[in-house]
Amino acid sequence: MASEPGGVRDRREADAGLDELPPNLTQAILEATKQVASLLKGAGHPFALAGSVAVYAHGGPGNLQHDADFCILPEDAEAVAATLRDAGLEVYTPPEDWLLKARCMGQDIDLIFELARQPVSRELLERAEQLPVESVRMPVLSVTDLVASLLNAFTEHHCDFGAVLPIARALREKVDWARIRRECGAAPMPDAFLYLLERLQVVSPQEESHDGP
């Protein structure tokens, strides 16, 4: 049998490689988010979407690259894990003692019961907003709580202003900056970030409150 010309063989190999292209990661994370939210809603577990997918739900940057984060009550952690396991999801306990991890549709899911070193409370979840994530409505951390959680997570060893800056820019009109200053401004890293926002004219030093006292 005659061998194929090199150009034909190269095209065949290129076409075969099309099946191996990575999936749209943003869409994969959104699909996993909707699946987990539907399971939590169906079981009646209080929760709120957090992290980058919550930013997306509020209209912020939508290039999702990591995982989906859900805030749950500390006392509900075992029941939430059982609900997800019963649905066929893998759930496991990582070395960190403030969350559980799960895998859904090939994506990582963080089930957080301690947010920025503070236990998730019912008050936090009650302030969540019902927003659509594509076709599924779910509770999402309020914008101010979301930004506060990002600033309060800053430490000397983890202080990536560059990751939070575009979020602050995109959501600045919805944030109660006066409350952010009261709750976060005493710590050096959040205070430095707020100063950066002022210098970049993202917020003013006397920004009015949007969410009330």
Residue frames as qw, qx, qy, qz and C-alpha x, y, z in Angstrom:
[[0.000, 0.890, 0.457, 0.000, 0.00, 0.00, 0.00],
 [0.394, 0.532, -0.034, 0.749, 1.37, 3.39, -0.99],
 [0.345, -0.405, -0.475, 0.701, 2.17, 5.70, 1.86],
 [0.083, 0.912, 0.402, -0.023, 0.18, 8.93, 2.27],
 [0.380, 0.617, -0.071, 0.686, 1.75, 12.19, 1.18],
 [0.372, -0.100, -0.527, 0.758, 3.17, 14.11, 4.11],
 [0.197, -0.149, 0.023, -0.969, 0.67, 16.96, 3.79],
 [0.665, -0.296, -0.477, -0.493, -2.34, 14.61, 3.89],
 [0.667, -0.221, -0.638, 0.315, -0.94, 12.81, 6.92],
 [0.195, 0.023, -0.363, 0.911, -0.32, 16.10, 8.72],
 [0.420, -0.232, -0.151, -0.864, -3.90, 17.21, 8.07],
 [0.728, -0.284, -0.592, -0.196, -5.26, 13.89, 9.38],
 [0.540, -0.163, -0.579, 0.589, -3.22, 14.22, 12.55],
 [0.036, -0.102, 0.162, -0.981, -4.38, 17.82, 13.01],
 [0.584, -0.280, -0.353, -0.675, -8.03, 16.79, 12.55],
 [0.707, -0.255, -0.650, 0.115, -7.62, 13.96, 15.05],
 [0.345, -0.028, -0.470, 0.812, -6.28, 16.44, 17.56],
 [0.295, -0.377, -0.145, -0.866, -9.52, 18.45, 17.42],
 [0.724, -0.435, -0.487, -0.223, -11.19, 15.86, 19.63],
 [0.685, -0.242, -0.438, 0.529, -8.56, 16.50, 22.28],
 [0.074, 0.521, -0.056, 0.848, -9.08, 20.25, 22.59],
 [0.116, -0.182, -0.723, 0.656, -9.86, 21.30, 26.17],
 [0.052, -0.719, -0.677, -0.145, -13.49, 22.18, 26.96],
 [0.035, -0.691, -0.015, -0.722, -14.65, 25.73, 27.64],
 [0.387, -0.070, -0.719, 0.573, -13.55, 25.97, 31.27],
 [0.232, -0.053, 0.234, -0.943, -15.87, 28.85, 32.16],
 [0.692, -0.088, -0.324, -0.639, -18.89, 26.95, 30.88],
 [0.655, -0.047, -0.745, 0.116, -17.78, 23.75, 32.63],
 [0.171, -0.025, -0.614, 0.770, -17.52, 25.58, 35.97],
 [0.430, -0.040, 0.041, -0.901, -20.93, 27.18, 35.45],
 [0.728, -0.082, -0.557, -0.392, -22.53, 23.82, 34.69],
 [0.530, -0.080, -0.747, 0.393, -21.01, 22.31, 37.83],
 [0.057, -0.036, 0.387, -0.919, -22.16, 25.33, 39.85],
 [0.597, -0.091, -0.197, -0.772, -25.74, 24.90, 38.65],
 [0.715, -0.079, -0.688, -0.099, -25.69, 21.18, 39.44],
 [0.379, -0.075, -0.686, 0.617, -24.43, 21.64, 43.01],
 [0.224, -0.043, 0.207, -0.951, -26.79, 24.57, 43.66],
 [0.670, -0.125, -0.413, -0.604, -29.75, 22.50, 42.49],
 [0.652, -0.126, -0.728, 0.168, -28.78, 19.68, 44.86],
 [0.199, -0.056, -0.544, 0.813, -28.38, 22.05, 47.83],
 [0.401, -0.070, -0.033, -0.913, -31.67, 23.79, 47.05],
 [0.693, -0.124, -0.585, -0.402, -33.48, 20.49, 46.67],
 [0.601, -0.182, -0.699, 0.341, -32.24, 19.30, 50.06],
 [0.340, -0.874, -0.274, -0.213, -33.11, 22.60, 51.76],
 [0.689, -0.288, -0.162, 0.645, -29.57, 23.44, 52.88],
 [0.010, 0.978, 0.040, -0.202, -28.94, 27.17, 53.50],
 [0.702, -0.073, 0.294, 0.644, -26.08, 28.34, 51.29],
 [0.252, 0.916, 0.010, -0.311, -24.77, 31.19, 49.18],
 [0.802, 0.434, 0.073, 0.404, -22.58, 31.21, 46.11],
 [0.351, -0.850, 0.169, 0.355, -19.21, 32.91, 46.71],
 [0.594, -0.262, 0.523, 0.552, -15.90, 33.44, 44.93],
 [0.073, -0.239, 0.506, 0.825, -15.38, 34.10, 41.24],
 [0.031, -0.403, -0.830, -0.385, -18.71, 32.62, 40.14],
 [0.124, -0.763, -0.524, 0.357, -20.52, 34.98, 42.53],
 [0.134, -0.521, 0.196, 0.820, -18.57, 37.86, 40.98],
 [0.031, 0.074, 0.757, 0.648, -19.76, 36.65, 37.57],
 [0.074, -0.605, -0.792, -0.030, -23.37, 36.46, 38.80],
 [0.126, -0.782, -0.287, 0.539, -23.17, 40.10, 39.94],
 [0.488, 0.865, 0.112, 0.016, -21.91, 41.21, 36.53],
 [0.303, -0.792, 0.457, 0.267, -18.18, 41.11, 37.15],
 [0.222, 0.548, -0.737, -0.329, -15.45, 39.45, 35.09],
 [0.902, 0.056, 0.181, -0.387, -16.58, 36.13, 33.64],
 [0.613, 0.501, -0.611, 0.008, -13.36, 34.37, 32.68],
 [0.787, -0.491, 0.277, -0.249, -13.59, 31.56, 35.23],
 [0.506, 0.567, -0.647, 0.062, -10.43, 29.53, 35.65],
 [0.007, -0.333, 0.841, -0.426, -10.57, 27.72, 38.98],
 [0.137, -0.266, -0.946, 0.129, -13.43, 26.32, 41.06],
 [0.365, -0.598, -0.340, -0.627, -16.89, 27.13, 42.36],
 [0.160, 0.084, -0.681, 0.710, -17.28, 28.25, 45.98],
 [0.494, -0.574, -0.484, -0.438, -20.33, 27.77, 48.18],
 [0.096, -0.349, 0.578, -0.731, -20.75, 29.14, 51.71],
 [0.660, -0.369, -0.610, -0.237, -22.54, 26.76, 54.06],
 [0.526, -0.721, 0.207, -0.402, -23.19, 26.75, 57.80],
 [0.066, 0.498, -0.839, 0.206, -20.57, 24.95, 59.91],
 [0.527, -0.063, 0.724, -0.440, -23.23, 22.81, 61.56],
 [0.804, 0.429, 0.141, -0.386, -24.54, 21.73, 58.13],
 [0.140, 0.643, -0.696, -0.287, -21.23, 20.51, 56.74],
 [0.284, -0.106, 0.953, -0.005, -21.85, 16.79, 57.33],
 [0.544, 0.509, 0.586, -0.319, -25.41, 16.95, 56.00],
 [0.424, 0.775, -0.217, -0.415, -24.28, 18.84, 52.88],
 [0.007, -0.482, 0.850, 0.210, -21.55, 16.27, 52.28],
 [0.425, 0.146, 0.882, -0.142, -24.10, 13.45, 52.61],
 [0.547, 0.670, 0.270, -0.424, -26.45, 15.15, 50.13],
 [0.349, 0.730, -0.473, -0.349, -23.71, 15.45, 47.52],
 [0.154, -0.308, 0.937, 0.064, -22.43, 11.92, 48.09],
 [0.540, 0.327, 0.720, -0.289, -25.96, 10.54, 47.71],
 [0.559, 0.748, 0.041, -0.355, -26.09, 12.28, 44.32],
 [0.918, 0.267, 0.115, 0.269, -22.89, 10.49, 43.26],
 [0.243, 0.886, -0.264, 0.293, -20.39, 13.31, 43.83],
 [0.741, -0.009, -0.426, 0.519, -16.99, 12.73, 45.38],
 [0.278, -0.889, 0.057, -0.359, -16.64, 14.69, 48.64],
 [0.800, -0.042, -0.380, 0.463, -13.48, 14.74, 50.72],
 [0.412, -0.899, -0.056, 0.137, -11.84, 16.61, 53.59],
 [0.580, 0.642, -0.245, 0.438, -8.69, 18.56, 52.63],
 [0.566, -0.062, -0.471, 0.673, -5.89, 19.49, 55.05],
 [0.096, -0.292, 0.099, -0.946, -7.48, 22.91, 55.55],
 [0.095, -0.318, -0.872, 0.361, -10.01, 22.83, 58.40],
 [0.213, 0.401, 0.240, -0.858, -12.36, 25.50, 57.09],
 [0.608, 0.371, -0.249, -0.656, -13.94, 23.76, 54.09],
 [0.749, 0.068, 0.658, 0.036, -14.87, 20.53, 52.35],
 [0.156, 0.459, -0.563, -0.670, -14.06, 19.81, 48.73],
 [0.734, 0.309, 0.572, -0.196, -16.08, 18.02, 46.09],
 [0.110, -0.209, 0.685, 0.689, -15.85, 17.09, 42.42],
 [0.534, 0.545, 0.523, -0.379, -18.78, 17.68, 40.11],
 [0.678, 0.715, 0.170, -0.002, -18.72, 17.14, 36.34],
 [0.781, 0.276, -0.043, 0.559, -14.94, 17.17, 36.47],
 [0.097, 0.723, -0.110, 0.675, -14.76, 20.51, 38.30],
 [0.379, -0.073, -0.659, 0.645, -13.58, 21.38, 41.81],
 [0.378, -0.725, -0.325, -0.475, -16.18, 22.59, 44.31],
 [0.250, 0.150, -0.607, 0.739, -15.29, 24.28, 47.61],
 [0.491, -0.664, -0.505, -0.251, -17.87, 24.02, 50.40],
 [0.279, 0.356, -0.396, 0.799, -16.76, 26.80, 52.75],
 [0.506, -0.698, -0.503, -0.052, -17.96, 27.03, 56.36],
 [0.448, -0.693, -0.076, 0.560, -15.35, 29.59, 57.46],
 [0.486, 0.746, 0.231, 0.393, -14.98, 32.66, 55.25],
 [0.247, 0.708, -0.249, 0.613, -11.92, 34.89, 55.71],
 [0.326, 0.126, -0.739, 0.576, -11.24, 33.28, 59.09],
 [0.402, -0.043, 0.394, -0.825, -14.80, 33.86, 60.35],
 [0.283, 0.228, 0.930, -0.052, -17.49, 31.14, 60.63],
 [0.180, -0.265, -0.562, -0.763, -20.22, 31.44, 58.02],
 [0.169, 0.208, 0.638, -0.722, -23.31, 32.77, 59.82],
 [0.243, 0.600, 0.761, 0.033, -27.03, 32.69, 59.11],
 [0.068, 0.844, 0.136, -0.514, -26.96, 36.48, 58.94],
 [0.115, -0.464, 0.599, 0.642, -24.43, 36.33, 56.11],
 [0.164, 0.191, 0.903, 0.348, -26.54, 33.82, 54.19],
 [0.144, 0.728, 0.625, -0.243, -29.73, 35.80, 54.83],
 [0.045, 0.762, -0.104, -0.637, -28.15, 38.86, 53.19],
 [0.347, -0.065, 0.760, 0.545, -27.52, 36.87, 50.01],
 [0.456, 0.432, -0.082, -0.774, -29.32, 37.92, 46.82],
 [0.727, 0.267, 0.633, -0.014, -31.31, 35.59, 44.60],
 [0.219, 0.687, -0.399, -0.567, -29.61, 35.86, 41.22],
 [0.934, 0.327, 0.082, -0.118, -29.59, 33.74, 38.06],
 [0.298, -0.524, 0.704, 0.375, -26.48, 31.83, 37.13],
 [0.147, 0.034, -0.788, -0.597, -27.50, 31.25, 33.53],
 [0.508, -0.311, -0.566, -0.570, -30.77, 29.28, 33.88],
 [0.618, -0.410, -0.641, 0.196, -30.66, 28.52, 37.62],
 [0.206, -0.788, 0.110, -0.570, -31.52, 31.07, 40.32],
 [0.763, -0.233, -0.485, 0.358, -29.62, 30.70, 43.56],
 [0.370, -0.921, -0.047, 0.112, -28.58, 32.74, 46.61],
 [0.658, 0.438, -0.131, 0.598, -25.38, 34.71, 45.94],
 [0.470, -0.443, -0.306, 0.700, -23.37, 36.59, 48.54],
 [0.126, 0.961, 0.208, -0.132, -24.25, 40.28, 48.50],
 [0.580, 0.685, -0.132, 0.422, -21.74, 42.41, 46.63],
 [0.175, -0.821, 0.365, -0.402, -20.52, 44.08, 49.81],
 [0.828, -0.401, 0.380, -0.095, -20.11, 40.78, 51.66],
 [0.909, 0.333, 0.094, 0.232, -18.33, 39.35, 48.63],
 [0.386, 0.758, -0.243, 0.466, -15.82, 42.21, 48.38],
 [0.458, -0.728, 0.381, -0.339, -15.34, 42.22, 52.17],
 [0.951, -0.177, 0.252, 0.027, -14.51, 38.52, 52.08],
 [0.773, 0.501, -0.048, 0.386, -11.88, 39.11, 49.41],
 [0.094, 0.799, -0.311, 0.505, -10.25, 41.96, 51.34],
 [0.655, -0.599, 0.349, -0.300, -10.37, 40.14, 54.68],
 [0.987, 0.045, 0.086, 0.125, -8.60, 37.19, 53.09],
 [0.454, 0.752, -0.323, 0.354, -5.50, 39.31, 52.44],
 [0.766, -0.604, 0.068, 0.210, -2.52, 38.37, 54.59],
 [0.143, -0.802, 0.487, 0.314, 1.21, 39.02, 54.44],
 [0.399, -0.212, 0.847, 0.278, 1.59, 35.69, 52.68],
 [0.272, 0.454, 0.781, 0.331, -1.41, 35.97, 50.34],
 [0.033, 0.717, 0.211, -0.664, -2.00, 39.49, 49.10],
 [0.373, 0.190, 0.640, 0.644, -2.78, 39.47, 45.39],
 [0.187, 0.567, 0.208, -0.775, -4.19, 42.94, 44.77],
 [0.152, 0.277, -0.607, -0.729, -4.06, 42.31, 41.02],
 [0.099, -0.251, -0.944, -0.188, -6.70, 39.58, 41.24],
 [0.048, -0.632, -0.673, 0.380, -9.16, 41.70, 43.26],
 [0.048, -0.393, 0.082, 0.915, -8.64, 45.06, 41.53],
 [0.188, -0.076, -0.634, -0.747, -10.69, 44.26, 38.38],
 [0.268, -0.509, -0.818, 0.014, -13.49, 42.94, 40.60],
 [0.174, -0.580, -0.375, 0.701, -13.54, 46.17, 42.63],
 [0.033, 0.221, -0.338, -0.914, -13.56, 48.20, 39.42],
 [0.219, -0.221, -0.787, -0.533, -16.41, 46.21, 37.87],
 [0.391, -0.568, -0.724, -0.020, -18.65, 46.16, 40.96],
 [0.268, -0.012, -0.352, 0.896, -17.75, 49.49, 42.58],
 [0.319, -0.274, -0.153, -0.894, -21.16, 51.09, 42.03],
 [0.732, -0.352, -0.479, -0.334, -22.88, 48.25, 43.93],
 [0.639, -0.089, -0.589, 0.487, -20.55, 48.13, 46.95],
 [0.401, -0.896, -0.135, -0.134, -21.19, 49.80, 50.29],
 [0.594, 0.445, -0.372, 0.558, -17.66, 51.18, 50.63],
 [0.297, -0.645, 0.326, -0.624, -18.44, 52.84, 53.96],
 [0.909, -0.318, 0.140, -0.232, -19.26, 49.44, 55.42],
 [0.877, 0.291, -0.221, 0.311, -16.15, 47.95, 53.79],
 [0.228, 0.625, -0.397, 0.631, -14.03, 50.60, 55.54],
 [0.588, -0.552, 0.291, -0.515, -15.68, 49.93, 58.90],
 [0.968, -0.154, 0.145, -0.136, -15.28, 46.16, 58.69],
 [0.909, 0.226, 0.018, 0.350, -11.95, 45.84, 56.86],
 [0.313, 0.859, -0.129, 0.384, -10.07, 49.13, 57.07],
 [0.519, -0.789, 0.313, -0.105, -8.39, 48.54, 60.43],
 [0.886, -0.129, 0.351, 0.275, -6.27, 45.69, 59.03],
 [0.203, -0.639, 0.380, 0.637, -3.12, 46.78, 57.16],
 [0.293, 0.021, 0.788, 0.541, -3.57, 44.81, 53.93],
 [0.169, 0.711, 0.669, 0.133, -7.21, 45.77, 53.26],
 [0.108, -0.883, -0.116, 0.442, -6.37, 49.35, 54.25],
 [0.271, -0.430, 0.534, 0.676, -3.53, 49.40, 51.71],
 [0.254, 0.324, 0.801, 0.434, -5.88, 48.06, 49.03],
 [0.053, 0.857, 0.499, -0.121, -8.49, 50.72, 49.81],
 [0.188, -0.759, 0.179, 0.597, -5.77, 53.37, 49.55],
 [0.297, -0.095, 0.720, 0.620, -4.82, 51.94, 46.16],
 [0.190, 0.626, 0.730, 0.195, -8.45, 52.19, 45.03],
 [0.054, -0.902, -0.208, 0.373, -8.47, 55.84, 46.07],
 [0.254, -0.569, 0.436, 0.649, -5.25, 56.61, 44.21],
 [0.209, 0.101, 0.809, 0.539, -6.64, 54.91, 41.09],
 [0.354, 0.099, 0.011, -0.930, -9.89, 56.88, 41.53],
 [0.320, -0.220, -0.891, -0.234, -11.94, 53.69, 41.72],
 [0.381, -0.733, -0.560, 0.068, -13.47, 55.00, 44.95],
 [0.054, 0.742, -0.146, 0.652, -13.35, 58.35, 46.67],
 [0.225, 0.156, -0.725, 0.632, -12.20, 58.80, 50.29],
 [0.331, 0.117, 0.503, -0.790, -15.73, 59.77, 51.29],
 [0.272, -0.097, -0.806, -0.517, -17.69, 57.29, 49.15],
 [0.595, -0.174, 0.182, -0.764, -21.38, 57.27, 50.06],
 [0.351, -0.038, 0.919, -0.175, -22.96, 54.04, 51.36],
 [0.417, 0.037, -0.595, -0.686, -25.15, 52.13, 48.87],
 [0.501, -0.229, -0.829, -0.094, -26.56, 49.40, 51.13],
 [0.518, -0.740, -0.165, -0.396, -27.45, 51.53, 54.11],
 [0.243, -0.710, 0.551, -0.366, -25.95, 51.60, 57.62]]
